[in-house]
């Protein structure tokens, strides 16, 4: 005997991802069609300011942005230090010492090293780039030696005072 009753099916519950996708689709629709009653009941989302790139050296930061970038970089460094060997951390400390001592062409070796690192952070250093930087280092070094000689000749008492201190 055949069953003559009509088949009834209960819809299966939608998976959570499908429900979320439906909500996202509805939200996108509401945003595109603000005249729908549903969109009018939903308050607009606050505008989110784009995050600053802490490694973007071309930006000039306000004092508040400077603090934000500094905090971001310190967190990044702490995370990087956690995975470094003692030698690698020493290398970072040595570089920090070089940065601290650098004062442009008055410190030719420090200037050479920091300029190579700066160049590498913008684009990879090629042998030609390194050769140009090395030539600049030689010129700055020779110039500094000549400047020191001239300074000592003109101000011998300054050298005596400095060595006495």
PEWODA-V292285 format. One record per residue. N is the residue number from 1. RES is the residue in one letter. PSI is psi in radians with two decimals (none if undefined). OMEGA is omega in whole degrees, -180 to 180 (NA if undefined). Layout:
n:N res:RES psi:PSI omega:OMEGA
n:N res:RES psi:PSI omega:OMEGA
This chain:
n:1 res:X psi:2.32 omega:-178
n:2 res:X psi:2.57 omega:176
n:3 res:X psi:2.08 omega:-176
n:4 res:X psi:-0.04 omega:179
n:5 res:X psi:2.44 omega:179
n:6 res:X psi:2.53 omega:179
n:7 res:X psi:2.35 omega:174
n:8 res:X psi:2.37 omega:178
n:9 res:X psi:2.44 omega:175
n:10 res:X psi:2.30 omega:-180
n:11 res:X psi:2.41 omega:178
n:12 res:X psi:2.61 omega:178
n:13 res:X psi:2.41 omega:180
n:14 res:X psi:2.48 omega:176
n:15 res:X psi:2.72 omega:-177
n:16 res:X psi:-0.67 omega:-180
n:17 res:X psi:-0.61 omega:-179
n:18 res:X psi:-0.68 omega:178
n:19 res:X psi:-0.75 omega:178
n:20 res:X psi:-0.69 omega:179
n:21 res:X psi:-0.67 omega:179
n:22 res:X psi:-0.75 omega:178
n:23 res:X psi:-0.72 omega:180
n:24 res:X psi:-0.73 omega:178
n:25 res:X psi:-0.75 omega:179
n:26 res:X psi:-0.71 omega:179
n:27 res:X psi:-0.73 omega:179
n:28 res:X psi:-0.71 omega:178
n:29 res:X psi:-0.80 omega:180
n:30 res:X psi:-0.70 omega:180
n:31 res:X psi:-0.64 omega:-179
n:32 res:X psi:-0.40 omega:-177
n:33 res:X psi:1.33 omega:-174
n:34 res:X psi:-0.13 omega:-179
n:35 res:X psi:-0.16 omega:179
n:36 res:X psi:2.54 omega:-178
n:37 res:X psi:-0.62 omega:-178
n:38 res:X psi:-0.72 omega:-179
n:39 res:X psi:-0.61 omega:-179
n:40 res:X psi:-0.52 omega:-179
n:41 res:X psi:-0.32 omega:-178
n:42 res:X psi:2.16 omega:179
n:43 res:X psi:2.59 omega:180
n:44 res:X psi:2.55 omega:179
n:45 res:X psi:2.47 omega:179
n:46 res:X psi:2.54 omega:178
n:47 res:X psi:2.32 omega:-179
n:48 res:X psi:2.15 omega:178
n:49 res:X psi:2.42 omega:180
n:50 res:X psi:2.51 omega:179
n:51 res:X psi:2.53 omega:178
n:52 res:X psi:2.48 omega:174
n:53 res:X psi:1.94 omega:-176
n:54 res:X psi:-0.26 omega:-179
n:55 res:X psi:0.03 omega:179
n:56 res:X psi:1.84 omega:-176
n:57 res:X psi:-0.15 omega:-177
n:58 res:X psi:-0.14 omega:-180
n:59 res:X psi:2.57 omega:169
n:60 res:X psi:2.22 omega:-174
n:61 res:X psi:2.54 omega:170
n:62 res:X psi:2.91 omega:178
n:63 res:X psi:-0.65 omega:179
n:64 res:X psi:-0.73 omega:179
n:65 res:X psi:-0.65 omega:178
n:66 res:X psi:-0.77 omega:178
n:67 res:X psi:-0.73 omega:-180
n:68 res:X psi:-0.79 omega:-180
n:69 res:X psi:-0.75 omega:179
n:70 res:X psi:-0.80 omega:179
n:71 res:X psi:-0.73 omega:179
n:72 res:X psi:-0.76 omega:180
n:73 res:X psi:-0.67 omega:179
n:74 res:X psi:-0.71 omega:177
n:75 res:X psi:-0.77 omega:179
n:76 res:X psi:-0.81 omega:179
n:77 res:X psi:-0.75 omega:179
n:78 res:X psi:-0.71 omega:179
n:79 res:X psi:-0.71 omega:180
n:80 res:X psi:-0.71 omega:179
n:81 res:X psi:-0.61 omega:-178
n:82 res:X psi:-0.54 omega:-179
n:83 res:X psi:0.08 omega:-176
n:84 res:X psi:2.66 omega:173
n:85 res:X psi:2.94 omega:178
n:86 res:X psi:-0.73 omega:179
n:87 res:X psi:-0.74 omega:179
n:88 res:X psi:-0.68 omega:178
n:89 res:X psi:-0.67 omega:175
n:90 res:X psi:-0.71 omega:179
n:91 res:X psi:-0.72 omega:178
n:92 res:X psi:-0.72 omega:178
n:93 res:X psi:-0.69 omega:177
n:94 res:X psi:-0.75 omega:179
n:95 res:X psi:-0.68 omega:178
n:96 res:X psi:-0.69 omega:177
n:97 res:X psi:-0.72 omega:179
n:98 res:X psi:-0.79 omega:178
n:99 res:X psi:-0.73 omega:-179
n:100 res:X psi:-0.62 omega:-178
n:101 res:X psi:-0.29 omega:-175
n:102 res:X psi:2.33 omega:173
n:103 res:X psi:0.89 omega:177
n:104 res:X psi:-2.48 omega:-174
n:105 res:X psi:-0.18 omega:175
n:106 res:X psi:-0.32 omega:178
n:107 res:X psi:1.38 omega:-171
n:108 res:X psi:-0.68 omega:-179
n:109 res:X psi:-0.79 omega:179
n:110 res:X psi:-0.72 omega:178
n:111 res:X psi:-0.74 omega:179
n:112 res:X psi:-0.85 omega:-178
n:113 res:X psi:-0.81 omega:-178
n:114 res:X psi:-0.60 omega:178
n:115 res:X psi:-0.63 omega:176
n:116 res:X psi:-0.77 omega:180
n:117 res:X psi:-0.77 omega:178
n:118 res:X psi:-0.81 omega:179
n:119 res:X psi:-0.80 omega:-179
n:120 res:X psi:-0.57 omega:-179
n:121 res:X psi:-0.40 omega:179
n:122 res:X psi:-0.84 omega:176
n:123 res:X psi:2.68 omega:-176
n:124 res:X psi:2.41 omega:179
n:125 res:X psi:2.29 omega:175
n:126 res:X psi:2.90 omega:176
n:127 res:X psi:-0.64 omega:178
n:128 res:X psi:-0.71 omega:178
n:129 res:X psi:-0.80 omega:-179
n:130 res:X psi:-0.67 omega:179
n:131 res:X psi:-0.73 omega:179
n:132 res:X psi:-0.75 omega:180
n:133 res:X psi:-0.65 omega:179
n:134 res:X psi:-0.68 omega:177
n:135 res:X psi:-0.73 omega:176
n:136 res:X psi:-0.71 omega:178
n:137 res:X psi:-0.80 omega:180
n:138 res:X psi:-0.79 omega:-180
n:139 res:X psi:-0.80 omega:180
n:140 res:X psi:-0.68 omega:180
n:141 res:X psi:-0.86 omega:179
n:142 res:X psi:-0.71 omega:179
n:143 res:X psi:-0.71 omega:180
n:144 res:X psi:-0.71 omega:178
n:145 res:X psi:-0.80 omega:179
n:146 res:X psi:-0.74 omega:179
n:147 res:X psi:-0.71 omega:179
n:148 res:X psi:-0.72 omega:179
n:149 res:X psi:-0.80 omega:-180
n:150 res:X psi:-0.73 omega:-180
n:151 res:X psi:-0.80 omega:-179
n:152 res:X psi:-0.66 omega:178
n:153 res:X psi:-0.72 omega:-177
n:154 res:X psi:-0.56 omega:-174
n:155 res:X psi:1.12 omega:-179
n:156 res:X psi:-0.57 omega:-180
n:157 res:X psi:-0.52 omega:179
n:158 res:X psi:-0.67 omega:178
n:159 res:X psi:-0.73 omega:179
n:160 res:X psi:-0.74 omega:179
n:161 res:X psi:-0.72 omega:-178
n:162 res:X psi:-0.67 omega:-180
n:163 res:X psi:-0.42 omega:178
n:164 res:X psi:-0.45 omega:-176
n:165 res:X psi:none omega:NA
